[in-house]
Amino acid sequence: VQLQASGGGLVQAGGSLRLSCTASGKSFRAYSLGWHRQVPGLQREFAAGITTGGGTNYADSVKARFTISRDNAKNTVYLQMNSLKAEDTAVYYCSAQRGRDWNVWGYWGQGTLVTVSS
């Protein structure tokens, strides 16, 4: 599966942004999907994930502010980000896997930059 992320940009603190990631290839609904983020110089970190059945998991740092969702008809996974903070500034990557291990991801999209101004 190939992944293409979009939707990044510049937003003020307290604002909202929605990221999208569209997949090409077959059997999109058979993949668990995720969003990760990386600040330059730091390790990439898991932000949110969604299983094939719609179960979700969030990092504590984004819980209650970010929402991951998927539209299997459009082969797309979304990350709705609300109440954004300066520390949310990062490059965001979408990912996919056949399993449900939040630490193991086999497919990655290119990143999209989110910048939150304080």
Secondary structure, 3 states (H helix, E strand, C coil): CEEEEECCEEEECCCCEEEEEEEECCCHHHCEEEEEEECCCCCCEEEEEECCCCCEEECCCCCCCEEEEEEHHHCEEEEEECCCCHHHCEEEEEEEECCCCCCCCCEECCCEEEEEEC
